[in-house]
Amino acid sequence: MAWTFTPVKNLWGNPAGYDNYPKGQKTIYDPCPVGYMVAPADLWLAVGFDQAYVGKFSKGRMFKYDGSHIAWYPGAGLRWEDDGGLGDVGIAGYYWSNSAFDSEGKGAVEYLFFLSSTEIFNFNQYASASGHNVRCIRE
């Protein structure tokens, strides 16, 4: 979540994440613990996430990756950028990557999104002032 008035596209260490998806590096603003960092945008593509989820939605989704492994992602919702209220808790998952959406760095960050009622699973941009979840990976 950004707290700056002017967008800072390298806040979490991957200012060129929109271009060829470099891994980036951990910064002092990265919310993950020591030894871990916010995942780059290509994480879900690199491990071969299967867009067809496993099982029924139950406050979250299980996704297949690497052909045989399963990862659980809670449908933890988000915090709206305009009023700070919570939204979509238990019905959708919003997960930040460490990657700026484009070279302009206008406060948009790439994120993973899924919804309970459909097979929506995509990458998109969202205002960095909103509060999404993060998935930490080892550095």
Secondary structure as a PSIPRED ss2 file (coil, helix, strand):
# PSIPRED VFORMAT (PSIPRED V4.0)

   1 M C   1.000  0.000  0.000
   2 A C   1.000  0.000  0.000
   3 W C   1.000  0.000  0.000
   4 T C   1.000  0.000  0.000
   5 F C   1.000  0.000  0.000
   6 T C   1.000  0.000  0.000
   7 P C   1.000  0.000  0.000
   8 V C   1.000  0.000  0.000
   9 K C   1.000  0.000  0.000
  10 N C   1.000  0.000  0.000
  11 L C   1.000  0.000  0.000
  12 W C   1.000  0.000  0.000
  13 G C   1.000  0.000  0.000
  14 N E   0.000  0.000  1.000
  15 P C   1.000  0.000  0.000
  16 A C   1.000  0.000  0.000
  17 G C   1.000  0.000  0.000
  18 Y C   1.000  0.000  0.000
  19 D C   1.000  0.000  0.000
  20 N C   1.000  0.000  0.000
  21 Y C   1.000  0.000  0.000
  22 P C   1.000  0.000  0.000
  23 K C   1.000  0.000  0.000
  24 G C   1.000  0.000  0.000
  25 Q C   1.000  0.000  0.000
  26 K C   1.000  0.000  0.000
  27 T C   1.000  0.000  0.000
  28 I C   1.000  0.000  0.000
  29 Y C   1.000  0.000  0.000
  30 D C   1.000  0.000  0.000
  31 P C   1.000  0.000  0.000
  32 C C   1.000  0.000  0.000
  33 P C   1.000  0.000  0.000
  34 V C   1.000  0.000  0.000
  35 G C   1.000  0.000  0.000
  36 Y E   0.000  0.000  1.000
  37 M E   0.000  0.000  1.000
  38 V E   0.000  0.000  1.000
  39 A C   1.000  0.000  0.000
  40 P C   1.000  0.000  0.000
  41 A C   1.000  0.000  0.000
  42 D C   1.000  0.000  0.000
  43 L H   0.000  1.000  0.000
  44 W H   0.000  1.000  0.000
  45 L H   0.000  1.000  0.000
  46 A H   0.000  1.000  0.000
  47 V C   1.000  0.000  0.000
  48 G C   1.000  0.000  0.000
  49 F C   1.000  0.000  0.000
  50 D C   1.000  0.000  0.000
  51 Q C   1.000  0.000  0.000
  52 A C   1.000  0.000  0.000
  53 Y C   1.000  0.000  0.000
  54 V E   0.000  0.000  1.000
  55 G C   1.000  0.000  0.000
  56 K C   1.000  0.000  0.000
  57 F C   1.000  0.000  0.000
  58 S C   1.000  0.000  0.000
  59 K C   1.000  0.000  0.000
  60 G E   0.000  0.000  1.000
  61 R E   0.000  0.000  1.000
  62 M E   0.000  0.000  1.000
  63 F E   0.000  0.000  1.000
  64 K E   0.000  0.000  1.000
  65 Y E   0.000  0.000  1.000
  66 D C   1.000  0.000  0.000
  67 G C   1.000  0.000  0.000
  68 S C   1.000  0.000  0.000
  69 H E   0.000  0.000  1.000
  70 I E   0.000  0.000  1.000
  71 A E   0.000  0.000  1.000
  72 W E   0.000  0.000  1.000
  73 Y E   0.000  0.000  1.000
  74 P E   0.000  0.000  1.000
  75 G C   1.000  0.000  0.000
  76 A C   1.000  0.000  0.000
  77 G E   0.000  0.000  1.000
  78 L E   0.000  0.000  1.000
  79 R E   0.000  0.000  1.000
  80 W C   1.000  0.000  0.000
  81 E C   1.000  0.000  0.000
  82 D C   1.000  0.000  0.000
  83 D C   1.000  0.000  0.000
  84 G C   1.000  0.000  0.000
  85 G C   1.000  0.000  0.000
  86 L E   0.000  0.000  1.000
  87 G E   0.000  0.000  1.000
  88 D C   1.000  0.000  0.000
  89 V C   1.000  0.000  0.000
  90 G C   1.000  0.000  0.000
  91 I C   1.000  0.000  0.000
  92 A E   0.000  0.000  1.000
  93 G E   0.000  0.000  1.000
  94 Y E   0.000  0.000  1.000
  95 Y E   0.000  0.000  1.000
  96 W E   0.000  0.000  1.000
  97 S E   0.000  0.000  1.000
  98 N E   0.000  0.000  1.000
  99 S E   0.000  0.000  1.000
 100 A E   0.000  0.000  1.000
 101 F C   1.000  0.000  0.000
 102 D C   1.000  0.000  0.000
 103 S C   1.000  0.000  0.000
 104 E C   1.000  0.000  0.000
 105 G C   1.000  0.000  0.000
 106 K C   1.000  0.000  0.000
 107 G C   1.000  0.000  0.000
 108 A E   0.000  0.000  1.000
 109 V E   0.000  0.000  1.000
 110 E E   0.000  0.000  1.000
 111 Y E   0.000  0.000  1.000
 112 L E   0.000  0.000  1.000
 113 F E   0.000  0.000  1.000
 114 F E   0.000  0.000  1.000
 115 L E   0.000  0.000  1.000
 116 S C   1.000  0.000  0.000
 117 S C   1.000  0.000  0.000
 118 T C   1.000  0.000  0.000
 119 E C   1.000  0.000  0.000
 120 I C   1.000  0.000  0.000
 121 F E   0.000  0.000  1.000
 122 N E   0.000  0.000  1.000
 123 F E   0.000  0.000  1.000
 124 N E   0.000  0.000  1.000
 125 Q E   0.000  0.000  1.000
 126 Y E   0.000  0.000  1.000
 127 A E   0.000  0.000  1.000
 128 S C   1.000  0.000  0.000
 129 A C   1.000  0.000  0.000
 130 S C   1.000  0.000  0.000
 131 G E   0.000  0.000  1.000
 132 H C   1.000  0.000  0.000
 133 N E   0.000  0.000  1.000
 134 V E   0.000  0.000  1.000
 135 R C   1.000  0.000  0.000
 136 C E   0.000  0.000  1.000
 137 I E   0.000  0.000  1.000
 138 R E   0.000  0.000  1.000
 139 E C   1.000  0.000  0.000
